[in-house]
Amino acid sequence: MKKIILIAVILIETAAFAQDKNAKASLEVNGVCSMCKVRIEKASLNTKGVKSAIWDVKTHELKLIFDERKTDIKAIEKNIVAVGHDTKNLKANDEVYKSISACCQYRDPAVVDAH
Protein backbone atom coordinates (compact mmCIF):
# COMPACT_ATOMS: atom_id res chain seq x y z
CA MET A 1 0.00 0.00 0.00
CA LYS A 2 2.84 2.39 0.85
CA LYS A 3 4.43 1.74 -2.56
CA ILE A 4 1.21 2.63 -4.37
CA ILE A 5 0.88 5.87 -2.43
CA LEU A 6 4.53 6.73 -3.07
CA ILE A 7 4.15 6.09 -6.81
CA ALA A 8 0.97 8.21 -6.90
CA VAL A 9 2.73 11.08 -5.13
CA ILE A 10 5.67 10.92 -7.55
CA LEU A 11 3.35 10.94 -10.58
CA ILE A 12 1.37 13.90 -9.23
CA GLU A 13 4.56 15.89 -8.52
CA THR A 14 5.96 15.13 -11.96
CA ALA A 15 2.76 16.31 -13.61
CA ALA A 16 2.70 19.47 -11.51
CA PHE A 17 6.24 20.44 -12.47
CA ALA A 18 5.97 19.56 -16.18
CA GLN A 19 6.26 22.61 -18.40
CA ASP A 20 4.71 23.22 -21.77
CA LYS A 21 7.87 23.41 -23.81
CA ASN A 22 6.09 24.66 -26.92
CA ALA A 23 5.43 28.34 -26.32
CA LYS A 24 3.72 30.33 -29.07
CA ALA A 25 4.32 33.98 -29.85
CA SER A 26 4.20 36.45 -32.69
CA LEU A 27 6.37 39.40 -33.62
CA GLU A 28 6.10 42.26 -36.04
CA VAL A 29 9.11 42.13 -38.38
CA ASN A 30 9.75 44.55 -41.26
CA GLY A 31 10.40 43.23 -44.75
CA VAL A 32 8.88 43.36 -48.22
CA CYS A 33 9.39 40.18 -50.23
CA SER A 34 9.96 36.44 -50.35
CA MET A 35 13.73 36.94 -50.00
CA CYS A 36 13.04 38.78 -46.73
CA LYS A 37 10.76 35.91 -45.70
CA VAL A 38 13.54 33.36 -46.18
CA ARG A 39 16.06 35.52 -44.29
CA ILE A 40 13.71 36.22 -41.35
CA GLU A 41 12.58 32.62 -40.99
CA LYS A 42 16.13 31.29 -41.27
CA ALA A 43 17.42 33.72 -38.62
CA SER A 44 14.57 32.67 -36.33
CA LEU A 45 15.11 28.95 -36.88
CA ASN A 46 18.84 29.35 -36.24
CA THR A 47 17.97 30.41 -32.70
CA LYS A 48 18.38 27.41 -30.42
CA GLY A 49 14.97 26.22 -29.26
CA VAL A 50 12.91 27.65 -32.13
CA LYS A 51 10.81 24.91 -33.69
CA SER A 52 8.70 26.85 -36.16
CA ALA A 53 8.92 30.31 -37.72
CA ILE A 54 6.49 31.53 -40.37
CA TRP A 55 6.59 35.15 -41.55
CA ASP A 56 3.73 36.67 -43.55
CA VAL A 57 4.85 39.14 -46.25
CA LYS A 58 1.58 41.11 -46.21
CA THR A 59 1.01 41.44 -42.46
CA HIS A 60 4.69 41.39 -41.37
CA GLU A 61 3.68 38.98 -38.61
CA LEU A 62 6.17 36.31 -37.59
CA LYS A 63 4.48 33.36 -35.88
CA LEU A 64 6.79 31.34 -33.65
CA ILE A 65 6.77 28.09 -31.74
CA PHE A 66 9.74 27.70 -29.43
CA ASP A 67 10.98 25.93 -26.33
CA GLU A 68 10.92 28.64 -23.67
CA ARG A 69 13.38 26.65 -21.58
CA LYS A 70 16.01 27.20 -24.30
CA THR A 71 15.26 30.68 -25.67
CA ASP A 72 13.01 33.72 -25.42
CA ILE A 73 11.57 36.40 -27.67
CA LYS A 74 14.49 38.79 -27.06
CA ALA A 75 17.04 36.24 -28.28
CA ILE A 76 14.97 35.55 -31.39
CA GLU A 77 14.63 39.28 -32.08
CA LYS A 78 18.39 39.76 -31.74
CA ASN A 79 19.00 37.11 -34.41
CA ILE A 80 16.48 38.72 -36.75
CA VAL A 81 18.00 42.17 -36.27
CA ALA A 82 21.46 40.68 -36.87
CA VAL A 83 20.44 39.79 -40.45
CA GLY A 84 19.09 43.27 -41.21
CA HIS A 85 15.40 43.28 -40.29
CA ASP A 86 13.80 45.63 -37.78
CA THR A 87 11.29 44.37 -35.25
CA LYS A 88 8.82 46.46 -33.32
CA ASN A 89 11.26 46.57 -30.38
CA LEU A 90 14.70 46.55 -32.04
CA LYS A 91 16.26 48.24 -35.05
CA ALA A 92 18.87 46.60 -37.26
CA ASN A 93 22.31 48.16 -37.49
CA ASP A 94 22.51 50.47 -40.53
CA GLU A 95 25.53 48.62 -41.96
CA VAL A 96 23.78 45.28 -41.78
CA TYR A 97 20.58 46.76 -43.21
CA LYS A 98 22.46 48.26 -46.17
CA SER A 99 24.10 44.90 -46.88
CA ILE A 100 20.79 43.19 -47.74
CA SER A 101 19.61 43.22 -51.35
CA ALA A 102 18.38 46.54 -52.72
CA CYS A 103 14.92 45.04 -53.37
CA CYS A 104 14.69 44.11 -49.67
CA GLN A 105 15.42 47.56 -48.23
CA TYR A 106 12.05 48.05 -46.58
CA ARG A 107 12.97 51.44 -45.05
CA ASP A 108 12.93 52.98 -48.55
CA PRO A 109 9.36 54.04 -49.49
CA ALA A 110 10.12 53.50 -53.19
CA VAL A 111 11.05 49.86 -52.52
CA VAL A 112 7.89 49.33 -50.46
CA ASP A 113 5.76 50.87 -53.23
CA ALA A 114 7.43 48.64 -55.83
CA HIS A 115 6.23 45.55 -53.99
Backbone as a printed PyTorch tensor [residue, N CA C, xyz], in Angstrom:
tensor([[[  0.8190,  -1.1940,   0.0000],
         [  0.0000,   0.0000,   0.0000],
         [  0.8650,   1.2600,   0.0000]],

        [[  1.9550,   1.2300,   0.7910],
         [  2.8360,   2.3900,   0.8510],
         [  3.4860,   2.6640,  -0.5100]],

        [[  3.8120,   1.5840,  -1.2370],
         [  4.4300,   1.7410,  -2.5560],
         [  3.4710,   2.4110,  -3.5300]],

        [[  2.2130,   2.0420,  -3.4780],
         [  1.2140,   2.6340,  -4.3740],
         [  1.0540,   4.1140,  -4.0770]],

        [[  1.0050,   4.4640,  -2.8080],
         [  0.8810,   5.8740,  -2.4280],
         [  2.1170,   6.6480,  -2.8670]],

        [[  3.2810,   6.0730,  -2.6730],
         [  4.5270,   6.7310,  -3.0740],
         [  4.5660,   6.9520,  -4.5810]],

        [[  4.1840,   5.9650,  -5.3470],
         [  4.1460,   6.0910,  -6.8090],
         [  3.1480,   7.1640,  -7.2200]],

        [[  1.9840,   7.1930,  -6.5920],
         [  0.9660,   8.2070,  -6.9030],
         [  1.4840,   9.6060,  -6.6100]],

        [[  2.1620,   9.7710,  -5.4950],
         [  2.7250,  11.0810,  -5.1290],
         [  3.7750,  11.5110,  -6.1520]],

        [[  4.6310,  10.6070,  -6.5550],
         [  5.6710,  10.9220,  -7.5490],
         [  5.0370,  11.3270,  -8.8790]],

        [[  4.0290,  10.6010,  -9.3220],
         [  3.3510,  10.9410, -10.5760],
         [  2.6750,  12.3040, -10.5050]],

        [[  2.0450,  12.6060,  -9.3990],
         [  1.3740,  13.9000,  -9.2260],
         [  2.4010,  15.0320,  -9.2370]],

        [[  3.5250,  14.8570,  -8.5430],
         [  4.5610,  15.8880,  -8.5190],
         [  5.1780,  16.0910,  -9.8910]],

        [[  5.4000,  15.0190, -10.6160],
         [  5.9590,  15.1260, -11.9570],
         [  5.0200,  15.9010, -12.8680]],

        [[  3.7470,  15.6070, -12.7910],
         [  2.7630,  16.3100, -13.6150],
         [  2.6760,  17.7820, -13.2390]],

        [[  2.8030,  18.0830, -11.9700],
         [  2.7030,  19.4660, -11.5070],
         [  3.8820,  20.3100, -11.9700]],

        [[  5.0580,  19.6940, -12.0810],
         [  6.2450,  20.4390, -12.4700],
         [  6.5270,  20.3960, -13.9660]],

        [[  5.7640,  19.6410, -14.7290],
         [  5.9730,  19.5640, -16.1780],
         [  5.6300,  20.9070, -16.7980]],

        [[  6.4760,  21.3390, -17.7190],
         [  6.2550,  22.6100, -18.4030],
         [  5.8230,  22.3590, -19.8320]],

        [[  5.0450,  23.2770, -20.3600],
         [  4.7100,  23.2250, -21.7650],
         [  5.9060,  23.7950, -22.5110]],

        [[  6.6510,  22.9480, -23.1700],
         [  7.8680,  23.4130, -23.8090],
         [  7.6230,  24.0560, -25.1650]],

        [[  6.4010,  24.0570, -25.6290],
         [  6.0850,  24.6610, -26.9160],
         [  5.3190,  25.9650, -26.7190]],

        [[  6.0480,  27.0290, -26.4600],
         [  5.4250,  28.3450, -26.3170],
         [  5.1330,  28.9040, -27.7030]],

        [[  4.0790,  29.6840, -27.8120],
         [  3.7180,  30.3310, -29.0690],
         [  3.7750,  31.8350, -28.8690]],

        [[  4.2520,  32.5220, -29.9030],
         [  4.3190,  33.9840, -29.8530],
         [  4.3140,  34.5190, -31.2730]],

        [[  4.0830,  35.8060, -31.3850],
         [  4.1990,  36.4510, -32.6940],
         [  4.8990,  37.7880, -32.5290]],

        [[  5.6040,  38.1550, -33.5940],
         [  6.3710,  39.4030, -33.6210],
         [  6.0620,  40.1550, -34.8940]],

        [[  6.1790,  41.4580, -34.8360],
         [  6.1000,  42.2610, -36.0410],
         [  7.5300,  42.4580, -36.5390]],

        [[  7.7820,  42.0340, -37.7870],
         [  9.1140,  42.1310, -38.3780],
         [  8.9880,  42.8030, -39.7400]],

        [[  9.8010,  43.8300, -39.9860],
         [  9.7480,  44.5470, -41.2550],
         [ 10.4600,  43.7920, -42.3630]],

        [[  9.8650,  43.8490, -43.5430],
         [ 10.3980,  43.2280, -44.7470],
         [  9.3970,  43.4420, -45.8650]],

        [[  9.7750,  43.0820, -47.0970],
         [  8.8830,  43.3650, -48.2210],
         [  8.6700,  42.2240, -49.2110]],

        [[  9.4850,  41.1730, -49.1600],
         [  9.3900,  40.1760, -50.2280],
         [  9.7110,  38.7650, -49.7480]],

        [[  9.6900,  37.8360, -50.6930],
         [  9.9620,  36.4370, -50.3490],
         [ 11.4190,  36.2210, -49.9430]],

        [[ 12.3310,  37.0430, -50.4450],
         [ 13.7310,  36.9420, -50.0010],
         [ 13.8370,  37.3460, -48.5310]],

        [[ 13.0890,  38.3610, -48.1370],
         [ 13.0360,  38.7760, -46.7300],
         [ 12.4600,  37.6370, -45.8900]],

        [[ 11.4070,  37.0130, -46.4020],
         [ 10.7560,  35.9060, -45.7000],
         [ 11.7630,  34.8020, -45.3860]],

        [[ 12.5410,  34.4120, -46.3760],
         [ 13.5430,  33.3560, -46.1840],
         [ 14.5620,  33.7730, -45.1280]],

        [[ 15.0410,  35.0150, -45.2160],
         [ 16.0640,  35.5170, -44.2860],
         [ 15.5330,  35.5810, -42.8560]],

        [[ 14.3230,  36.0880, -42.6760],
         [ 13.7090,  36.2230, -41.3470],
         [ 13.4530,  34.8500, -40.7260]],

        [[ 12.8810,  33.9570, -41.5050],
         [ 12.5810,  32.6220, -40.9900],
         [ 13.8570,  31.8530, -40.6620]],

        [[ 14.8680,  31.9840, -41.5170],
         [ 16.1340,  31.2870, -41.2680],
         [ 16.8070,  31.8130, -40.0000]],

        [[ 16.8180,  33.1270, -39.8200],
         [ 17.4200,  33.7150, -38.6160],
         [ 16.6820,  33.2390, -37.3630]],

        [[ 15.3720,  33.1400, -37.4610],
         [ 14.5740,  32.6700, -36.3280],
         [ 14.8780,  31.2070, -36.0290]],

        [[ 14.8810,  30.3830, -37.0610],
         [ 15.1090,  28.9530, -36.8810],
         [ 16.5330,  28.6360, -36.4350]],

        [[ 17.4600,  29.5390, -36.6980],
         [ 18.8370,  29.3510, -36.2400],
         [ 19.0040,  29.6830, -34.7590]],

        [[ 17.9510,  30.1630, -34.1310],
         [ 17.9710,  30.4060, -32.6950],
         [ 17.6740,  29.0870, -31.9970]],

        [[ 18.5640,  28.6720, -31.1150],
         [ 18.3840,  27.4050, -30.4150],
         [ 17.0410,  27.3950, -29.6850]],

        [[ 16.2620,  26.3580, -29.9210],
         [ 14.9730,  26.2190, -29.2620],
         [ 13.7840,  26.6030, -30.1150]],

        [[ 14.0160,  27.2770, -31.2560],
         [ 12.9090,  27.6510, -32.1320],
         [ 12.5490,  26.4520, -32.9960]],

        [[ 11.2770,  26.0830, -32.9580],
         [ 10.8140,  24.9070, -33.6880],
         [ 10.0890,  25.2680, -34.9750]],

        [[  9.4480,  26.4200, -34.9890],
         [  8.7030,  26.8450, -36.1610],
         [  8.7470,  28.3670, -36.2530]],

        [[  8.9200,  28.8650, -37.4740],
         [  8.9210,  30.3090, -37.7210],
         [  8.2950,  30.5470, -39.0920]],

        [[  7.1740,  31.2410, -39.1140],
         [  6.4940,  31.5330, -40.3700],
         [  6.1860,  33.0250, -40.4120]],

        [[  6.7730,  33.7090, -41.4030],
         [  6.5880,  35.1540, -41.5490],
         [  5.6590,  35.4200, -42.7180]],

        [[  4.6870,  36.2990, -42.5170],
         [  3.7320,  36.6740, -43.5530],
         [  4.1620,  37.9830, -44.1970]],

        [[  4.3700,  37.9670, -45.5060],
         [  4.8500,  39.1380, -46.2470],
         [  3.8740,  40.3050, -46.1340]],

        [[  2.5830,  40.0380, -46.2180],
         [  1.5780,  41.1090, -46.2100],
         [  1.3880,  41.7460, -44.8330]],

        [[  1.3070,  40.9230, -43.7990],
         [  1.0110,  41.4410, -42.4600],
         [  2.2530,  41.7520, -41.6410]],

        [[  3.4100,  41.2430, -42.0740],
         [  4.6920,  41.3870, -41.3720],
         [  4.6910,  40.6610, -40.0270]],

        [[  3.7700,  39.7270, -39.8640],
         [  3.6800,  38.9820, -38.6090],
         [  4.5080,  37.7010, -38.7040]],

        [[  5.3710,  37.5200, -37.7150],
         [  6.1720,  36.3050, -37.5940],
         [  5.5570,  35.4570, -36.4930]],

        [[  5.0650,  34.2800, -36.8520],
         [  4.4760,  33.3640, -35.8760],
         [  5.5390,  32.3550, -35.4840]],

        [[  5.7230,  32.1850, -34.1790],
         [  6.7850,  31.3410, -33.6530],
         [  6.2490,  30.2590, -32.7260]],

        [[  6.9300,  29.1290, -32.7560],
         [  6.7690,  28.0910, -31.7420],
         [  8.1790,  27.7880, -31.2710]],

        [[  8.3950,  27.8890, -29.9540],
         [  9.7400,  27.7050, -29.4280],
         [  9.7020,  27.1070, -28.0330]],

        [[ 10.8130,  26.5130, -27.6600],
         [ 10.9780,  25.9270, -26.3280],
         [ 11.4540,  27.0450, -25.4110]],

        [[ 10.5800,  27.5000, -24.5310],
         [ 10.9170,  28.6420, -23.6740],
         [ 11.9450,  28.2990, -22.6020]],

        [[ 12.3000,  27.0260, -22.4930],
         [ 13.3830,  26.6470, -21.5830],
         [ 14.7450,  26.8910, -22.2290]],

        [[ 14.7530,  27.0310, -23.5730],
         [ 16.0100,  27.2050, -24.3020],
         [ 16.2120,  28.6070, -24.8560]],

        [[ 15.1400,  29.3380, -25.0790],
         [ 15.2570,  30.6750, -25.6730],
         [ 14.0750,  31.5390, -25.2500]],

        [[ 14.1220,  32.7970, -25.6720],
         [ 13.0150,  33.7200, -25.4220],
         [ 12.8800,  34.6650, -26.6090]],

        [[ 11.8570,  35.4920, -26.5640],
         [ 11.5680,  36.4050, -27.6690],
         [ 12.7370,  37.3510, -27.9290]],

        [[ 13.3770,  37.8520, -26.8830],
         [ 14.4870,  38.7890, -27.0560],
         [ 15.6390,  38.1640, -27.8380]],

        [[ 15.9580,  36.9190, -27.5650],
         [ 17.0410,  36.2360, -28.2840],
         [ 16.6700,  36.0460, -29.7540]],

        [[ 15.4280,  35.7210, -30.0100],
         [ 14.9680,  35.5490, -31.3920],
         [ 15.0330,  36.8840, -32.1300]],

        [[ 14.5670,  37.9470, -31.4700],
         [ 14.6250,  39.2810, -32.0790],
         [ 16.0560,  39.6910, -32.3980]],

        [[ 16.9850,  39.4090, -31.5010],
         [ 18.3930,  39.7570, -31.7380],
         [ 18.9310,  39.0680, -32.9850]],

        [[ 18.5470,  37.8210, -33.2100],
         [ 19.0040,  37.1150, -34.4080],
         [ 18.3780,  37.6820, -35.6750]],

        [[ 17.1470,  38.1190, -35.5970],
         [ 16.4810,  38.7220, -36.7540],
         [ 17.1260,  40.0610, -37.0930]],

        [[ 17.3650,  40.8600, -36.0810],
         [ 18.0030,  42.1710, -36.2710],
         [ 19.4220,  42.0010, -36.8250]],

        [[ 20.0920,  40.9380, -36.4220],
         [ 21.4630,  40.6820, -36.8710],
         [ 21.5510,  40.4110, -38.3750]],

        [[ 20.4260,  40.0190, -39.0020],
         [ 20.4390,  39.7860, -40.4510],
         [ 19.8240,  40.9520, -41.2270]],

        [[ 19.5070,  42.0490, -40.5240],
         [ 19.0880,  43.2720, -41.2070],
         [ 17.6190,  43.6260, -41.1700]],

        [[ 16.8380,  42.9830, -40.3440],
         [ 15.3970,  43.2760, -40.2920],
         [ 14.9960,  43.8490, -38.9470]],

        [[ 14.2830,  44.9810, -39.0000],
         [ 13.7950,  45.6310, -37.7850],
         [ 12.5990,  44.8630, -37.2280]],

        [[ 12.4910,  44.8710, -35.9110],
         [ 11.2910,  44.3750, -35.2500],
         [ 10.6280,  45.5790, -34.6020]],

        [[  9.5070,  45.3630, -33.9910],
         [  8.8160,  46.4600, -33.3210],
         [  9.6670,  47.0230, -32.1830]],

        [[ 10.4790,  46.1620, -31.5430],
         [ 11.2580,  46.5730, -30.3790],
         [ 12.7170,  46.9120, -30.6670]],

        [[ 13.2760,  46.3560, -31.7370],
         [ 14.7030,  46.5490, -32.0410],
         [ 14.8950,  46.9790, -33.4870]],

        [[ 15.9380,  47.7750, -33.7000],
         [ 16.2620,  48.2380, -35.0480],
         [ 17.5910,  47.6400, -35.4800]],

        [[ 17.6380,  47.1770, -36.7190],
         [ 18.8670,  46.5980, -37.2610],
         [ 19.9300,  47.6790, -37.4370]],

        [[ 21.1680,  47.2890, -37.2510],
         [ 22.3130,  48.1600, -37.4910],
         [ 22.2700,  48.6290, -38.9460]],

        [[ 22.5670,  49.9110, -39.1800],
         [ 22.5090,  50.4670, -40.5340],
         [ 23.4260,  49.7390, -41.5140]],

        [[ 24.6080,  49.3400, -41.0730],
         [ 25.5340,  48.6240, -41.9620],
         [ 24.9540,  47.2860, -42.3910]],

        [[ 24.3750,  46.5840, -41.4650],
         [ 23.7770,  45.2840, -41.7780],
         [ 22.5740,  45.4800, -42.6880]],

        [[ 21.7490,  46.4700, -42.3840],
         [ 20.5760,  46.7640, -43.2110],
         [ 20.9970,  47.0660, -44.6510]],

        [[ 22.0040,  47.8720, -44.8240],
         [ 22.4600,  48.2550, -46.1690],
         [ 23.0820,  47.0910, -46.9300]],

        [[ 23.4770,  46.0480, -46.2150],
         [ 24.0970,  44.8980, -46.8770],
         [ 23.0680,  43.9410, -47.4870]],

        [[ 21.7950,  44.0660, -47.1240],
         [ 20.7860,  43.1940, -47.7360],
         [ 20.4830,  43.7030, -49.1450]],

        [[ 19.9050,  42.8610, -49.9610],
         [ 19.6070,  43.2160, -51.3550],
         [ 18.8160,  44.5150, -51.4470]],

        [[ 19.0630,  45.2610, -52.5150],
         [ 18.3810,  46.5420, -52.7170],
         [ 16.8650,  46.3770, -52.7600]],

        [[ 16.3800,  45.2570, -53.2930],
         [ 14.9240,  45.0440, -53.3740],
         [ 14.3170,  44.7250, -52.0150]],

        [[ 15.1690,  44.4700, -51.0150],
         [ 14.6860,  44.1150, -49.6710],
         [ 14.7570,  45.2890, -48.7000]],

        [[ 15.2110,  46.4320, -49.1430],
         [ 15.4220,  47.5560, -48.2290],
         [ 14.0950,  48.2540, -47.9300]],

        [[ 13.4020,  47.6840, -46.9720],
         [ 12.0450,  48.0530, -46.5820],
         [ 11.9310,  49.4490, -45.9820]],

        [[ 13.0350,  50.0800, -45.6070],
         [ 12.9660,  51.4400, -45.0510],
         [ 12.7960,  52.4820, -46.1570]],

        [[ 13.0410,  52.0900, -47.4000],
         [ 12.9300,  52.9820, -48.5520],
         [ 11.4890,  52.9260, -49.0870]],

        [[ 10.7590,  54.0400, -49.0230],
         [  9.3630,  54.0350, -49.4850],
         [  9.2060,  53.5810, -50.9440]],

        [[ 10.1970,  53.9040, -51.7880],
         [ 10.1210,  53.4950, -53.1890],
         [ 10.1590,  51.9700, -53.3290]],

        [[ 10.9620,  51.3150, -52.5010],
         [ 11.0470,  49.8580, -52.5210],
         [  9.7240,  49.2590, -52.0360]],

        [[  9.1750,  49.8240, -50.9950],
         [  7.8910,  49.3350, -50.4620],
         [  6.8030,  49.4860, -51.5270]],

        [[  6.7590,  50.6290, -52.1860],
         [  5.7580,  50.8710, -53.2270],
         [  5.9200,  49.9120, -54.3970]],

        [[  7.1500,  49.5310, -54.7130],
         [  7.4250,  48.6370, -55.8260],
         [  6.9220,  47.2170, -55.5670]],

        [[  6.7100,  46.8960, -54.3130],
         [  6.2320,  45.5480, -53.9880],
         [  4.7460,  45.5960, -53.8420]]])
